[in-house]
Amino acid sequence: MPPIRVLLVDDAVVVRRLLVETLAADPEIEVVGTAPNGRVALAKVEQLQPDLVLLDLEMPELDGFQTLRALRANVRGLPVLIFSSLSERGAIATVDALTLGASDYLLKPSGLSDTGGLTRVRADLVAKIKALAGGRRAAARRPVPVAAVPTRTLEATPRRVEVVGIAASTGGPNALAALLAALPADFPAPVLIVQHMPAAFTRLLATRLAQECRLPVAEGFEDAPVEPGRVWLAPGGRHLSVVREGTRTRLHLSDGPPEHSCRPAANLLFRSLARVYGAGTVAAVLSGMGQDGLEGARAIREAGGWVVVQDEATSVVWGMPGQVAEAGLADRVLPLGAIPTELHRRAQPDAVPVATVRSA
């Protein structure tokens, strides 16, 4: 297979040179061009047809946001990896870019001007490039996608949803915005989300989602009530779970070890939902790298709950949802746009109460 063709867009000459040298060390990646601003980058995208664009946000003439909007309007499916500064301002800008449709991000360390700084991020940079561009090329070569059919027979009348758990990583912020915006203001179940992001990013993402959705969205905190129609996002760097005490269900945050290098981990959240809500649990596994959510999905299925995963065609990276689907744990493999409709259908008052299902 030919190497992944990358276009580097950054106004700093030193950064461009270091990135070219760093990526050249991997035979599976080829830097086919560089650009000092978005205006030059857009012309080179048309000319060079790269597999991925590595994009800085703060640039003269045409900045990263304007460039991203133009790419999303005119180039279907081209992965864009944001390479932004590690600062509060950089975090805000990166979350903005993700909600505009950037595929993923990597934080630019303060010491990037020396080779040591870039060496520290090289492994992550190469892994993200291969996951974003390599997965897209592999999907394009497959003539027949994974069938969007259930792996077990679904009941004609769905069980009533008591809670929705969502797992997301690469491509997740955009997917979450689309999914949550499609849920009605009277959605009758709580929604708990694990999105793999650093701490400062999850707070900003929760704020952004709250602005775009009809449901109240906030970053979770210790002892927060788990109530119908509320959306809680796991804080970056902390595990999120639920605890039931009598008739009250609350959030619990912890600093336990990462699971599959993830903290927060969707597996931990899903297991707690299976313990507390049992067959009333619905899990949605969205776009993301890795396999977080796989073991948790199994726990939900064993408790009688229901699992839906985002399909490959609408996922930025079909890692997390693909793992669940290929393990036979997905009741449905659906395009992103169809998931809110299915969640809403299963949350209707005429759905069969879980207590009825359990006593049958």
Protein Blocks (a to p, Z undefined) as FASTA:
>chain_A
ZZdddddddfbfklmmmmmmmmmmpmkbccfbdcfbfklmmmmmmmnopabdcddfbdgh
iafklmmmmmmmmmghiacdddddddfklmmmmmmmmmnopabdcdddfklmpmklmmmm
mmmmmmmmmmmmmmmmmmmmpmbdcddbdfbdcdfbacddfbdcddddehklmmmmmmmm
mpcfklcbdcdddddddfklmmmmmmmmmmmpmbdcddddehiacdehiacdddehiacd
dddehjaccddddfbdceehiacdfklmmmmmmmmnmmmpccdddedehjehjlmmmmmm
mnopacddddfklpmblcklmmmmmnopafbdcdfklmmmmmmmmmpfkbccfklmmmZZ
